[in-house]
Amino acid sequence: MLAEIITIGDEILIGQIVDTNSAWMAEQLNREGIRIKQISSVSDNREHILAALAEAAMRTDIILITGGLGPTKDDITKKTLAEYFNVGMVLNLDALTNVENIFKKYNRPLLEVNRKQAEVPENCEIIVNNNGTAPGMWFNEKGKIYVSMPGVPFEMKYMIEEAVIPKLRKALKLPVIIHKTILTVGEGESFLAEKIADIEDSLPANIKLAYLPKMGQVRLRLSGDGDNEAELQRKIEEFAVKIIDRVGINVVAEEDIPLEKVVLNYMAHRGLTLTAAESCTGGYISHLITQHAGSSQVFLGGAVSYAYELKESILGVKNETLWQHGAVSEETVKEMAEGALLNFKSDYAMAVTGIAGPGGGTEDKPVGTVWIAAANANKTVAKKFTFGNKRLQNIERSAVAAFFMLITLLREDGM
């Protein structure tokens, strides 16, 4: 079963907002056995919308549309849909009641422009919007299902979860689609592909392997479809085990979660605590950790210490270490990690110091030189990395490398 997503709005095309709706919808539909054939973004233009709808109907069975349902003149989706289906507009009483209740709740006058939001193409079945005034619309025309929803994310998500997916389940016989993600770190996409080439070649026709690289990480995703869920699950797990055994120590998770969440989950389960001492990453590692709910169970905090004085006063790095070896050195990064461990009283600590760029490099320490350390009460390990000359990429790569070093140390202690 194939679907297409069409997002409508000039604000997307000029980069004013990012289309997160499509990614979220694709994920939800894929879980139901519906494959996304194409995602399109079109402007608030009648001809563009009509063309996008016609083209989508030739490619897919389900067309999901978001955006352009507001009360202002630039929101033209409803009228354009009526034109596309060659029908008139009618006032839907259920939609009108919803609009009236919302304005009554907030003690605001109901304007004619708001009342018009209850007008819909006469061939649609409305989806009541419990989070806003614009109703969703369900069309079943010539064997194709069209669903038009508001572009406001929390309004659209409610409709998808509470109405659209249940209606699709009832209307269609959906196949089973199963994904299995294996998170790897420290090995490039091409090296991984070569290492598991024979396993990939032996996959049955209904199971595919995708390589999803991202800054020092590669997600290996096995995707399969079929009618027998138990058999499909068994087959995917069988090939996942083969891949995990072959890739070895570079596998850090057997689920689709961020790298830092791997660390948090493991340490939380074992009651371990973590701190960070950051220089060139500027708090990025701490940000990655603390964006996850429950991170305070593991992460006690850390220090962002650019200046020599802060490395000394907060982390206890020796003055002679800094002046003899420099801030970007094995000696300094070890003392940073050990200082975080001691002063912040955690079970484990990470430290990063380097030259993120684009300036600041020297002949013996070019831009991209980064020292990273991980430490516990018994052991401190440090490693030098040489990345490129792009500042943001160097910061991201440093964070990935730091987490991988910490995972390696945790493994030595029984992970």
N, C-alpha and C positions, 0 to 999 in steps of 0.2 A: 504494500500500500504506500503510495507516494503522496507527499504534500509539498506545498510551496508556501513560503511566508513572504508577504508584501508589507513593507512598512512605508507609511505615507507621511511626508513632512519635509519642508525645506530645511528645517533646523537640523535634520540628520545629514543632509547632503552638503551643508556648509560647515559641518563639523562642530556646530554649537552644542549638540548633545551626542552621546554615543549610543548606538542601537544595542542596548543590552537585552531588549525584549526578545529579539530573534534568537539569541543564544539560549535564553531560558526556555522559550517555547520549543526549540529544537530538542533540547534535553528531555523535556516532559513527553513530547510526542514519540521520541525514539524509545523511551521506556515502554510505550504501548505497542510497539511493533510497527510504527509509522516512520518511514524514511523520508528525510527532507531532500527533495530533488534540487531546490534552488531557493535562495534568499535574495530578494530584490528590495531596493529602496528607491522610491519615486517621489517626485516633487508634488506639491499641492497644485496639480495641473490636470484638468479634466481629460485631455487627450492622453497624457502619460498614464493616468490611472486606468482608463479604458483599455489602452494597449497592453498594460501589464496584466490585467485580468484576463483578457483574451488569450494572451500567450501562456499564462499559467494554466488555463483550462485545457490547453492542448498537451501539456506535459504531465499533469498530475490529477489526482482524484479529489484532493482536499486543498482548498486555498484559504489560508488564514491571513487576515488583514488587520493591521493596527494603525491607529492615528486618524486624524482628520474628522473627529466626531464632536468637536467642541461647539460652543454656541456662536462663535464669531464667523464673519463672512469668509475667512480663509479656510474654514473647515468644510470641505465640499464632498467628503467621502459618501455620505448618505445619498445626496442628489445624483452623484455620479453612478452609484450602484443602481439606483432606480432607472437611470438612463440605460445602463448596461443590460438590465433585465427587461427594459421596455415596459415599465409599470409606473403607476402613480404613487403619490405619497399619501399616507393616512395617519390620523392621530391615534396612537395606541393608548388605550385607557390605563393599562397596567403601568406603562412607562410614565404616563402623566401623573398617576398616583404616587409613584416613586419620587418624581421630581418635586411634587407638592409637599410630600412628607419631609424631604431633605430641607427645603426652604423653611418649612414650619418649625423644624427642629432647631434651626439656627436663628429663628425669628427674623427672617429676611424677606423682603417683598419679592413675589414671583413676577419677573418681567416677562414680556411677550417673547423675547429672545430665548429665555430659559424654557418657556412652555413649548416652543418649537422643537426642543430636543426630544420631545415625545413623538414627533412626526417621523415615520419610518417608511421605507418602501413597502407597498401593500403585500408583496409576496414573501415577506420574512416572518420568522418566528422570533420574538424578542427574547433576549437574555437580560433579566432585570439586573441592574447595576446597584448592588447594595453598598457600594463605596463611592458612588458619584452619580451624576445626573444623566450621562450619556448611556443609553441602553446598548447592549450588544445585539447583534443581528445574525440569525442563522438562516441560510438559504439552501434549499435542496433543489437544484435545477439541472435537468438533463443528465442525471446521474452523477453530478458533481456537487460537492458540499462546499459552500462558502461561509466563512464566519468572520464577521467584522466586529472589532473590539476597540475600546479606547486605547490611546497610546500611553496613558498614565500607568506606569508599571504595576502598582498595587491593585488598580482596578482590573487590569488585564489578567493578572495572575489569579485573582479570585475567580474570574469567569472561566479561565482554563481549568482550574482545579475542581471547581464546584459544579460547573455546567457543561463545558465543551467536551472534556475527556469522557465523562459519563455518557453523554449523548453519542459520541463517536463509538464507544464500546458497544452501545446498544444497536447502532445503525450498521456497523461493519463487522466482518469476521477478520480479526486482526491476527497476524502471525506472532510468533515469539521471537524477540530479539534479546540477546544476552551479550553484555560486554564484560570483559575482565581486563583490568589495567595493572600493569607491573611497572613500578617506578624505579628507574635506574639512575645512578649518579656516577660521574667520573669517567665515563667511556663515551666516545662519539657515536653518532648515528651510524656512520659507515662501518665502524669497527664492530658494532653490535650486529649489524646486518650480515657481515661476513661470518661472525661467530655462530650465528643461529641459522645460516642459510639453508642447511639441509632440513631443519625442523620446519622452517617456513615453506619449503618446497613440498613437504609432506602433508600440509594442511588440506582437509577436504574442501570441496568447492563452496560449501556454505559457511566456511569460517575464514575470515581475513585477518591479517596482521597489519597494523598501522604503526608507524614510527612518528612520535610527536615530540620533537626536540624543543628545549627551552633552556638556554643559559646554563650549560653544564649538566643538564638533566635530559633524559629521554624517557618518555612514557611509551611503553609497548602495550598496545591495546588489541586484544583479541576480540573480534566481533563475529557473532554467528546468528543465523536465523533458521527457523524451522517450525514444525508443528508440535514436536514432542519436547517439552521444556526440560524434563528430567534427563533425557538422552543428550540434548544439546548442552546442558550444564556439565554433564559428565565428560563430554568430549572436549569442551573448552578447558576444563580443569586439567584434563590429561595433558594437553599441549602446554598449558601454563606451567605445570610442574617440570616439563622438559626444558622449557625456556629458562626458568628460574635456576634449575640445576646447572645449565650450561653457562649462564651469565655470572653466577656465583656472587662474589662479595659486592659487586656493583648494584645488586638488587637491594633496595632499602624498604620497599613496601609492596604489598600485593593488593593494593586498593588505590583508587584515584583520589589521593589527598596531597596537599602541599607538603614539601619536604620538612618544613619546620613543625608541621602537625605530627609527622612521624616521631620526631623527638619528643614533643609534648606528650603524646599518647603513651610512649614507652616510659618516660620519666614519671608521669602521673601515676601510672599503674604500679610503679615500684616505690613511690613516695620519695623521689629524688628531687633536688632543687638545682637551679641553674642561674648563673649570672653572666654578664657580658662586659667586656672592656673593648670599646670601639674607638678607632681613630679615623681611618680613611672612609669607613662605611657610615660614619656620621649618625649613628642611631638606627640605621636601616635594619640591622639584625633584630634589634629590640622591637622595632615596628612590626616586622614579620611575625614575631612571636606573640605580641600583645594584641594583634588583630583577631585572635581566636578566643572565643569565650572559654573561661576556665583556665586561662594561661597563668593566672596568679597562683594557682596551686603549685606550679613548677617554677615560674620565673620570678625571682626576687627583685630583679632590677639590674642596673649596670651603670657604666660611666662612658660618656663620650668625651674623650680627652685628647684634643688636638695638640695643645701646648705642652712643652716639656714640663712646665711647672705643675700642670694638672696630673700628668703621668706620675710625677713624684709625690704630690700631696694626696691624691685620691687613691692611687693604685700602689704606691710604695716602690715605684721603679727607682733604682739608684741613680743619683746624679752622674756618677762616673760611668755607668752603663750607657746612658744617653750620650754623653760627650765623647766617649771612646768608640762606641759602635754605631751611634745614630739612632733615631726613632724607628727607622725601618731596618730592623735587624732581628736575628734569631734571639739574641740575648734580651733585647727589649721586649719582644712579644711574649717570651716566656715569663718575664717578670710581671708583665701586665696581667697575664692569665693567673699567675700565682697570687698576685696582689688582689685580684677580684675574688679569688677563692678564699683568701684569708680575711680580707677586710669586709667582704659582704656575707661571709659565713654561709657559703653554698656548698653543695656536694660536687658540682662540676662548674667549670667556667670556660668561656671561649674568649679569645682575644684576636684582634685584627689590627694591623698597622701597615700602611703602604702608601704608594703614590698613585692616586686615582687619576690624576691628570686634569686637563691637558698639559699643564705646566708642572714644574717642580722636579723633573727628572734629571739625572746626572748620567755620566758615562757608565759608572759602575752600578747605578740604580736607576734604570730608565723608567719612564712612565709605564705603569702596569705591574711594577714590582710590588708584591704583597707578601708579608709574613703572617702566618696564621698559627695559632696555638690552641690546644684544648688541654684541660688539666683536671685532675682530681687529687685527692689527698696523697695518692701513691705515685702518680706519674704525670709528667708534662711532656706533650709531644708538640713539635713545631715543624712547619714546612714552608718552604719558599715557593711562591707561584709567580710566573711571569705571564701576565695577561696582555691585552692590547693597549691602544691609546685612547679608547673611548671611555670617558669618565663613568657614565651611568652603567655601562656594561661591566666595567671593572668592579663597581660596587656590588652589582648583582652576582657576579661570578665569585666574588670574595665571600658573600653570604652563603652561597651554595657550598663552596669548598669548606667553609667553617662548620656548617651543619654536618657535612659528610665526615670530617675529621672527628667531630664529637660522636657521631654514630659509630665510627670505627673504635673509638675509645670505650664507648658503652658496650660494644660487642665483646671487647676483651674482658670486660667485667661481667659478662654473662648475658648480654642482650641476645 
